[in-house]
Amino acid sequence: MATTKAASKKGLNELFHDTLKDIYFAEKKILATLPKMAKAAQDDALKMAFEKHRDQTEGHVARLEEIFEVIDKKPVGKTCAAIMGITEEGAEIMDEYKGSPSLDAGLLAAAQAVEHYEISRYGTLRTWAQELGLTGAVSLLDKTLTEEKETDAALTQLAESAVNVAAEAA
């Protein structure tokens, strides 16, 4: 595969910045999607989990804006095809399973797909920040990564204890 001279000169700094723009876009998209998921959820605990994660996501956006400051760049998003696809699947579940006992299980699965994407991105960004010596960014990314993992674990517990059980019993 041929590369241009401009592309071949891009280093880890540029890749870090591009990926930061990607997750910034993703977090903003997630902020817009979580209220819709909370409204669609039938299980009260799932509604509360989505609302809690929305509040956390606001903090994630603020941390990302701090990281943009650390690297002296303007906080700007770059369309993230992955999150667009994941959220589109969530919207399809809301349409296709509306009123169904399986709706919450589908919403929860969609939410975990988002979490797994975020965990992957934040883990990568944290590693790159370490390699680039961006210590201020490392701690911010690590805090968000920890929260994303905790959210994923809470969603798994909710799925196993209630939501999947209710869907299966229907």
C-alpha positions as CSV (number, residue, x, y, z in Angstrom):
1,M,0.0,0.0,0.0
2,A,1.5,3.3,-1.0
3,T,1.7,6.1,1.5
4,T,2.1,9.8,0.9
5,K,5.0,11.8,2.3
6,A,2.6,13.7,4.6
7,A,1.1,10.4,6.0
8,S,4.5,8.8,6.5
9,K,5.6,11.8,8.7
10,K,2.7,11.4,11.1
11,G,3.9,10.1,14.5
12,L,2.4,9.0,17.8
13,N,1.6,12.6,18.7
14,E,-0.7,13.0,15.7
15,L,-2.2,9.6,16.3
16,F,-2.9,10.4,19.9
17,H,-4.6,13.7,18.9
18,D,-6.7,12.1,16.1
19,T,-7.8,9.4,18.6
20,L,-8.6,12.0,21.2
21,K,-10.8,13.8,18.7
22,D,-12.5,10.4,17.9
23,I,-13.4,9.7,21.5
24,Y,-14.4,13.3,22.1
25,F,-17.0,12.9,19.3
26,A,-18.0,9.5,20.7
27,E,-18.6,10.9,24.2
28,K,-20.7,13.8,22.9
29,K,-22.7,11.3,20.8
30,I,-23.2,9.1,23.9
31,L,-24.4,12.1,25.9
32,A,-27.1,12.6,23.3
33,T,-28.0,8.9,23.2
34,L,-28.2,8.0,26.9
35,P,-31.4,10.0,27.7
36,K,-33.2,8.2,24.9
37,M,-32.0,4.8,26.2
38,A,-33.1,5.8,29.8
39,K,-36.5,6.8,28.5
40,A,-36.9,3.5,26.5
41,A,-35.8,1.3,29.3
42,Q,-38.5,-0.5,31.2
43,D,-36.5,-1.7,34.2
44,D,-36.1,1.1,36.8
45,A,-32.5,0.0,37.8
46,L,-31.5,0.1,34.1
47,K,-33.1,3.6,33.7
48,M,-31.0,4.7,36.7
49,A,-27.9,3.1,35.3
50,F,-28.3,5.1,32.1
51,E,-28.9,8.3,34.0
52,K,-25.9,7.8,36.2
53,H,-23.7,7.1,33.2
54,R,-24.9,10.2,31.5
55,D,-23.7,12.2,34.5
56,Q,-20.4,10.4,34.4
57,T,-20.1,11.0,30.6
58,E,-20.4,14.8,31.2
59,G,-17.3,14.4,33.4
60,H,-15.5,12.3,30.7
61,V,-16.1,15.1,28.2
62,A,-14.7,17.7,30.7
63,R,-11.6,15.5,31.3
64,L,-11.1,15.2,27.5
65,E,-11.2,19.0,27.2
66,E,-8.5,19.2,29.9
67,I,-6.4,16.7,27.9
68,F,-6.8,18.9,24.8
69,E,-5.4,21.8,26.9
70,V,-2.5,19.6,28.0
71,I,-1.5,19.1,24.3
72,D,-2.4,22.7,23.5
73,K,-5.1,21.8,21.0
74,K,-8.7,23.0,20.6
75,P,-11.3,20.4,21.8
76,V,-12.9,19.3,18.6
77,G,-14.5,16.0,17.6
78,K,-13.8,13.9,14.5
79,T,-16.7,11.7,13.3
80,C,-16.3,8.3,14.9
81,A,-17.8,5.7,12.6
82,A,-17.6,3.0,15.3
83,I,-19.8,4.9,17.8
84,M,-22.2,5.9,15.0
85,G,-22.7,2.2,14.2
86,I,-23.0,1.1,17.8
87,T,-25.6,3.8,18.6
88,E,-27.4,3.0,15.3
89,E,-27.7,-0.6,16.5
90,G,-29.1,0.7,19.8
91,A,-31.7,2.8,18.0
92,E,-32.7,-0.3,15.9
93,I,-33.2,-2.3,19.1
94,M,-35.4,0.5,20.6
95,D,-37.6,0.4,17.5
96,E,-37.7,-3.3,16.9
97,Y,-38.2,-4.4,20.5
98,K,-40.4,-1.5,21.8
99,G,-42.8,-2.9,24.4
100,S,-41.1,-6.3,24.3
101,P,-39.8,-8.1,27.4
102,S,-36.4,-8.3,25.6
103,L,-36.1,-4.6,25.1
104,D,-34.1,-4.0,28.2
105,A,-31.7,-6.9,27.5
106,G,-31.1,-5.4,24.0
107,L,-30.5,-1.9,25.4
108,L,-28.1,-3.3,28.0
109,A,-26.2,-5.2,25.3
110,A,-26.0,-2.0,23.2
111,A,-24.7,-0.1,26.2
112,Q,-22.0,-2.7,26.9
113,A,-20.9,-2.4,23.3
114,V,-20.4,1.3,23.9
115,E,-18.5,0.6,27.1
116,H,-16.2,-1.9,25.5
117,Y,-15.4,0.6,22.7
118,E,-14.7,3.2,25.3
119,I,-12.5,0.9,27.4
120,S,-10.5,0.1,24.3
121,R,-10.0,3.7,23.3
122,Y,-9.2,5.0,26.8
123,G,-6.8,2.1,27.5
124,T,-5.0,2.9,24.2
125,L,-4.9,6.6,24.8
126,R,-3.6,6.1,28.4
127,T,-0.7,3.9,27.0
128,W,0.1,6.4,24.3
129,A,0.0,9.3,26.8
130,Q,2.5,7.4,29.0
131,E,4.8,6.8,26.0
132,L,4.6,10.5,25.0
133,G,5.3,11.7,28.6
134,L,1.9,13.4,29.0
135,T,1.7,12.7,32.7
136,G,-1.3,15.0,33.2
137,A,-3.2,13.2,30.5
138,V,-2.3,9.8,31.9
139,S,-4.1,10.4,35.2
140,L,-7.2,11.9,33.6
141,L,-7.4,9.0,31.1
142,D,-6.8,6.5,33.9
143,K,-9.7,7.9,36.0
144,T,-12.1,7.7,33.0
145,L,-10.9,4.2,32.1
146,T,-11.6,3.1,35.7
147,E,-15.1,4.6,35.6
148,E,-15.8,2.9,32.2
149,K,-14.8,-0.5,33.6
150,E,-16.9,0.0,36.7
151,T,-19.9,0.9,34.5
152,D,-19.4,-2.2,32.4
153,A,-19.2,-4.4,35.6
154,A,-22.4,-2.8,36.9
155,L,-24.2,-3.4,33.6
156,T,-23.0,-7.0,33.6
157,Q,-24.4,-7.5,37.2
158,L,-27.7,-5.9,36.2
159,A,-28.0,-8.1,33.1
160,E,-27.2,-11.3,35.1
161,S,-29.4,-10.5,38.1
162,A,-32.5,-9.0,36.5
163,V,-32.7,-7.9,32.9
164,N,-31.7,-11.1,31.1
165,V,-33.7,-13.1,33.6
166,A,-36.9,-11.1,32.8
167,A,-36.3,-11.4,29.1
168,E,-35.9,-15.1,29.3
169,A,-38.9,-15.6,31.5
170,A,-41.2,-13.8,29.0
